[in-house]
């Protein structure tokens, strides 16, 4: 086969043989990558002929619109696990979220809180730290439960309450240190406490509520609960299980064997309480005056050995993972370790699996941010064993996938936000806006072709504006060039260190000049990280953007980045507790007394 024939076949199959990098250069995809993806797509040709599952309804483009804010709103963006209080168990929880929402709405006028993905992880330690590589996107991690808020806690005897207190005390003590978040220790303690609570017999009213929840979540809850029970026995990667264990028979096996049945019931019970506590947090937010309340975050995909990949394996592609090509911040590219949707199988299911996923994510939220929303239109497939720079984009039916998001948000009366950062064709921004879906604009990426900051008036209106994201350093880290030093130490730079430092200084100088032009910093004013933080959020306030996301890490003066793409054990990704400029822990109770928090919130109000 000639190169031109291969390219033509790839294009016919929805594979893009070329892509444009962050320098606006045209890059050819390796022939080996095109051939590997073609082989997968041609091997499973029958999906497109499938009918929509019984009871399902294929989303129709243009049939419904999400809520679009009528006026400017601002809110905090938080990594909830890092946001602790005096009473949380070394890990932020849903009670902390409710308290943060109540305070920020009533005292500061916040209209929402955007929270990291709360998706569930492994049922036993070790627990994966990344919120963006879950075992399922359909359910909530019980790590976020506040044990004492479960109604049955009040019915425990003194001995059991004393045992729970002894489990909690050392974890609560860790809230007052800058030690990394230890999910394994937290879950081991919470699991034991929750087992004690599980022994309390439910009242008839509470049992009816539990039964109602199980009926509402149906088959998906059964599959998740069965997977958890089996994972406790065989390990958290279904690819290592006996071949005889399949989703169609797992529920029957769990029901037939008392230990498995009991374990599965426990995990369904955990989800009931997580659902109740998330609902309580949303109620607290809305009651306190938040226009939207909680805005959830949906990860791009799932762990290839997890529950969703096990239960819906026909919809996913083995041997490939999703990622991103090289860009200015991640010059080696990214491999997120998640299997991609199979485009033909997804189409054959009428894109209903997406609609059900969005519906679950919006169950108790006033909005949903879809991470890497371009993944609903095209995904960067990386062949197993290859570097992320040797991937290719595979296209999906964007009309059907975006309709699934829009209709789900409309049904929930919620805002829909697509994270459309990076190199994105202009038509994508327009298409999302036409469907009532807000985009995302990040300050550090908002520059013109000459590298100069984009003036506020030229920013998009239908979007959420932020200074950064969890994958880039907080303002304090950027101003001090901490991000360059850390990436150099980890070997993540594709250019010499001095060149990177010089470029960082040039970028900061450009933004300094832009802030001066807008009257946000005085000419020659001596400015530290706090001054820059207030000024940069003031810059967002001058844009027409409908939503402004204020990073809580920025507002308290945090220096460290939550996640550095391209790393795993080399850097403590997703384990950094919320700390201030001096790396002293900041608890929810401390926030009203931090002057920088008040200054930032005032400038965006």
C-alpha positions, 0 to 999 in steps of 0.5 A: 500500500502506498503512503497516499493510499494509506492516507486516503483510507485513514481519512475515509475511516475518520482518522486524521493523517495530519494535525496542527501543533501549538506552533501552528505547524502541520505534522504528519502522523506516522504510517504505523499509527494510521495502520494500527488504528485502521486495523481496529476500526475495520475489525469491528465494523458492525456497530453502526448498524445497531439500534438504540437500546430498548428504553433508550432515546438517541439525542437529537441535535438542536432539540434542547439547550442548557441553561446559559447564565443571564448575567456574570457569575463568579465562583471558586474552583477547587480540588476538594480532596485538598480542602480540609477543615478541623473535622475532616479526616485528612481529606476534604469531604462533602461536608467541607464542600457544603461549608465552603459553598455556604460561606462563599455564597453568603459572605462573598457573593459566589454563584457557584463552586466548580469541584474536581471529578468526584468519581469513584476509585478502587474499593480497597487500598492502594487508592489511585490519586488521580481524580481523572483516572477513575474506576467509574464515572457513574458513581462517587468516591466514598472517600468524600463521605463525612462519617459523622453525617450519616444518620445512623451514626447517632444510633451507635452506642458509646463504644462504637462512637469511641472507636470511630473517634480513635480512627479519626483523631490522627487523620484530623491531626494531619489537617494541621500539617503540610504532609501529603494527603494519604488516601490509603490511610484515610480510606482504611480508617473510613472503611472500618468506621463505615463497616461499623455504621453498616451494622446499624439496622435501618428504620423502615423509612430509611430502608425505603429511601435506600430501596428507592435509590437502588431502583433509580440507579438500576443496572449501573449500580448493580454492575458497580457494586458487583465489580467492587465485590469482585475487585476485593477478591481478585484485585482492582484490574479486571484484565487479571481476573479469571476469564469466566467472570463477565458482567452478564454473569457477575450479578448472578454470581454475587447474588448466589454467594453470601460473602460477595452479596454482602460486599456488593450490598455494602458498596451500594449502601456507600453510594446511597450515602454519597448521593445523599451527602452530595445532594445536601451540599447542593442544597446548602449552596442553593439555599445560601444564594448560589445561582448554580450551586455545584458544578461537577467535573467529568473526566475524559475517560476511565481506568482500563482495568476499572468497572466501566471498562469491564461493564462496557468493554464493547464500547471501548478500544483495547490497545490504545489510550487517550492523550494529547500531542505535544504543546507548549506546557507539555512538550513531550505530549500526554498519555492519560492511560484511558481507553478511547470510545469506539466510534462505530460502537458508540454510534450503534448505541445511539450515543445513549451511553454518553447521555446516561453518563452526563445525566449521572454527573448532573444528578445533584449539580447545577452545572457540568464541566466536561474535561477536554470537550474536544474528546466528544468530537475527536480523540488523540489515540496513542498506540500501546507502547508508543510515545504520545507524540506518535498518536493520531486524532480519530473523529466522532459524530460531534452532532450526536455527542454534543446533543447528548451533553446539551439535552442532558444539561437542559433536562437537569436545568443546568449549565454546560461547560466544555474545556476547549483549551489548546489548539482548537479550530474556531468552528468548535467554539462557535458550534459549542456556543450555538448549542448553549455550551460555554467554552473555557478561556485560560489567561495564560493561553490567551495570546495573539499570534505575536504572543502578546496578551489578548485584550479583555474586550477580545475574550469570548462572552459564552465561556468560563474565564480562569487564570489557570487550571489544575495542570498549570502552576498557581499564580504564585508558582508562575510568578516565581518561576517555580514551574520551570524549576520543577519541570527541569528537575523532572526532565520534562523540558524539550528545550534548554533550561536557560531558554525556558527561564528566559521565555518564562520571564518574557511571558511574565513581562508581557502580562505585566505590560498588559496589566499596566495598560489596564490600570491593574498595576502601576507603572514600575510598581513593585509587585509580589505574587499577591499583587499579580494574583489580584491584578490577573483576576482583575483582568478577568473581570474586565472581560465579557466572559459570563463565568469567572472561575477563581482558583482557591489555590490562587486565592490563598497564595499556594505555590505548588502545582496540583498536577504536572502532566507527564509525571506519576511517582516523580511528583506528588500529583493530586496529593498536595493539601491546600496551603498558603504562601509559606506552605502552611496548611489552610483549612476552611475555617481559616479562609475568612481571615486570609486577606488575599482571598477577600481581595481576589473575590472583591476584584471579580465581584 
